[in-house]
Amino acid sequence: MAITREDVVHVAGLARLALTEEEVELYTAQLQRILEYVEKLSGVDTRGVEPTTYTVPMVEVMRDDVVEGSLKPEEALRNAPEKDRGCFKVPKIIE
């Protein structure tokens, strides 16, 4: 499959990219080399090779969600600069 200059200009238009003539020529050549390499890869015999989605084994890094006790209100408010009726008291920020 060959990629043409018009293909590059069309895709650049879809991506809303303004390309110079030099860039169009450069990208046409680069994309053509990429497609040639993909064609070469499609000829490789992969029978017996298991499909993979990750190159390294996946490891569960999350801990189990275990319900634990929480702080008592008195303990949570112990170091509060100001408190009022069992709640943290903060300065008013809305006028």
Secondary structure, DSSP 8 states (H G I E B T S, - for coil): ----HHHHHHHHHHTT----HHHHHHHHHHHHHHHHHHHHHHTS--TT----S-SS----------------HHHHTTT-S-EETTEE-------
